[in-house]
Amino acid sequence: MAVGSGRGGWAFVALPLTVLFLFSALPAAAGVGLSFFEFSSTGELRFVGLANYAAALSSDPMLFAALRNTLVFALCAVPVTVLGGFLLAVALHAPWFRARTLARTLLFLPTVISVVAIGYLWRWVLDSQAGLLDLALDATGLGALLFPDGAPMWLGDNPWVLGSLASIHVWRTIGFATILYLAALGRVPRSHYEAISLDGATPWQAIWHVTWPAVRPMTLFLLVTGFIGALQVFDLVWVMTEGSGTWSTVLNVQLYKEFSANRLGYAATIGVVLLVLSATVTWMQFRWHRVRGGGT
């Protein structure tokens, strides 16, 4: 009976595992192998060992800029998304909140809109010549107040572009975090709030001591998936800036540029760097979760 159950389980997961192997594990392994090669002038693969990694670590300033931009983008966007999603979920879950369904729909709508459409929309809003944001700042007088020397080029080759891209990423993903937090909040027993209220706790103390610990597993999930997605961002950056400047190039954009230049081995090396970075950040978050008492 146990043997049959085991075989039935493997039969049940065989197709998903096969798909995972063919379209995730196998390409990843092939990419790692390709990073030790480079194309020769005749178009043939030539083994170069660790030369691609040595070049990436010692003589590629654009790669370091892309790594910096990717980390800044992720560190700016993901914590804001998670914390903002949690606070919005708490507000939407409160009994006093009205039009809850409408608010959920409006928050979640950007998540299902095409990234290409979002990119072109925000390019129009943030355009430095006739963008809606600059026009609004000028019309209200806030532009001269906030930027006496003139509004910055929001999508230019300067640090403002990272803030702009991170803000758009937050706007697009915060609704997804909010919906998941709402699902987690629905499983918190009301008796916990009643008990802490009897002790004289304020609403903020109830949120800190009851709500936040109760949704810790969901927070871990959102942090892990959020950082993986942010570290691998490509489509939004490419649509809005095409990685045309030092400050708007992220790792995946740099990988695409190397691939387009037929430097496949070096592009695979950047992919390995991104894989290691994603795995390291994920491990750190799981480690933090265990240290904070979230279980094994």
N, C-alpha and C positions, 0 to 999 in steps of 0.2 A: 504493500500500500504506500509506504513511504517512498519506495523507489519510483513507483508510478507517478506519485505527486511531484517528485523532483523532475522527472522527465517532462511532465506536463508544464511545469514552470519554465523549464528551458525552452520548450516549444513555444510557449507564450511570448517570451522575450527574444526569440531568435531573430525575427525580422527587424525589430528596433536595433538590436545589437549589430546586425549586419549593415544596416543603413549607417549607424554610428561609425562602424569600422571603415566602410567604404568612403564616406564623405567627410569624416572628421579625423579619425586616428591615422588612416593611411595617408591622406594628403599632408598631415602634420609631420609624419615620419619622413615622407618624401621631401618636404621642405627643409627639414633638418639635414638630410643627406645632401641636398642641392647646395646648401650653404658652404660645403667644402669643395665646391667646384666653381668654375667660371667658363664662360664661352670663349673659345679661341677665335681668331680672325676668320677661320674657315667655318665657323658655326658649330664646331665640335666641343663637347664638354672636356675641360682640362682640370685635373685635380690640382688644387692649390692649398689644401690643408687648412690651416688656420689663418691664411693670409687675409681673407675677407673680414674675419673678426679683428685681426690686428689693425686693418685699415679703419674699421668702424670705431675702434677704441682710441686710435691715435691721430688720425689725419682727416677726419670728416666733421668739420664744424657744423654743417647743416644737420647731421644726425644728432649732435648734441643739442642744437636749437630745437629740433623736432621733439627730442626726449623731454626737454624743459617745457615746451609748450604743451605736450600731452599731459605731463604731470600737473602743471598749473591748471589746465582745463579741468582735469578730473577732480582735483582738490577744491576747486571753486564750485563746480557744478553738483557733484554728488552729495556732499554734506547738506547743502542748501536744499536740494531736492528731497532728501530723506527727512530732515527736520521740518521743512515746510509742509511736506505731505502729512507728517504726523500731526502738526498743529491744525492743519485744515481738517483732517479726519476727526480730531477731537471736537472741533467746532461743529462740523456737520453731524456728529453723533449726539451732540447735546440736545436735550428735549426742547430748548427754547428756539432752536434754529428752524426757520420756515423756508419753504421752496427748496427742500433738500434734494429732490429729484432733479430739478432744473440745475442746481449748483453742481451736482455730480456730473451731469451731462456736459455742461460747459467746461468743467475741469478736465474731463476725459477726452473731449473732442480733439484737442491737438495731438493726442497719442495715435489716433487712427488716420490722421491726415498724412498724405505723402510727404516725405522729407524734402523732396524736390520742390513741391508746392510751397512748403514752409520756407525753404531757402530763398526762393524767388520773392516771396511776400516780404520777408524781412530785409532782403537786399533793397527793395523799394523803400521800406520804412527808414533804413539806416543810410541811404545814399547821401553822400556829403554835398551833392550839388542841389538836388531837389527832393530830398528825403522827407517823409512825413514827420519824423522826429525833430529834425532841425527846423522845419516850418512851424511845428507846434511850439518849440522853444522860443523862436523869434516872435511868434504871435502873442505869447503870454508874457514875454519879457524875462523869462527864466534863463534864456540863453546868455544874455549879457550879465545876469546876476551870477550864474554858476560858472560861466566860462568867459571872463573878461577879455581874454585874448582870442576868442573865437572858439566855436564848438570843435571838438576833435574829429578826426576822420575815423568814424566808428569801425570801418572795415579796412583802414589803411595799414601800412606796415609799421605798427606801433602796438604797445601793450593793450590799448583799448580794444583791439580786435579780439583778444582772448576773452575779455570781459563780455563783449557783445555775443560771441559764440557760446560762452558758458551760460549767459542769461537766456538765450534762445533754447538751449538744451534743457534748462530748468523749466522753462515755460512749456516745453513739449512733453516732459516726462513727469512733472509733479502730479498730474492727474492720475497717472498709473499708480504712483506711490500712495496717493490718498485713498484710492479704491481698495488697495490691498490692506492698508491700515484700518479702513472701515470694517473689512471682513474680520480682521484680528480683534478689533474692539468689540464686535458683536459676540465674541466668545468669552469676554471677561465677565465673571459673575457679578451681578448687582450687589450681592451680599458683601463683597469686598468694600464697595463704596459706602454702603450703609454702616459697616463696622468702623471705618476710619472717620466717618462723619460724626459718629457717636463720641469719638475721642477729641472732637473739636478741630479737626483738620480743615484747612481752607481748600477751595477748589484746586488751587495750584499745587498744594501739598498732596492732594489726592492724585493729581496727574503724575507728580514726580514719584510718589511712593507706591502707587497701584497701577496706573495706566502704563507708564513707561516700562517698568519691569515686565508687565504682562505681555507686551508686544515685542520683547527683545528678540525672539526668534525671527519675527517678520523684519525687524530692523537689520539683523544679520543678512537675511536673504536680499533685502533691497540694497544694502551696502556692497555685498559681493557682486550681484548682477549689475548694479549701477557702475561700480568701478571697472568691471570688465567691459561694459558697453562704452564707457567714457574713454578708456584707454584705447579702444579699437575704433574710435570715431573716424569716419571718413566722409560719408555722403554729405552731411551738413556743411563741413568745412570746404569740401570741394565745390559744392553748388554756390556757396557764398563768396569764396575767395580764390578757389582753384589753387590754394597753397602758393600764391604768387609772391608772398613776402616771407621774411625770416620769422616773423611773429605769427604767421598763420599756417605754418607747415607743422603738421603733426606726424607721428610715426607712420601711420597708414598712408598718408599722402606722400611722404618721402619714399615709402616702399613702392607705391604706384609709379612715381617718377623714375625710380631705378629700373623697374620692370619695363616701363615704356622705352627706356634707353637700351633695352636688351642686355642689361646687367643682371641677369637672372640670379646668379649666385649671390651677389651682394644684396639683392632684394630679398632673397631667402634668409640671409643673415639678419636683416632688419626684422623679418618675421619671427625669427628665433628670439631676438632681443625682446620683441613685444610679447611673445609667449612666456618667456621667463619673467618679465615684469608683471604680467597678469597673474601668473602662478604665485609669485612672491607676495603681491598685494593680497591675494585671496588667502594665502596661508597666514599672513599677519592678522587678517580680520578673524579668521577662525581661532587663532591663538588668543586674540583679545577677548573673543566671546567665551572661551574656556576660562580665562583668568578672571573674568567678571562673573563667573558662576553660571554660565549658560549651559553647562553640560559638556559632554565629550563629543 
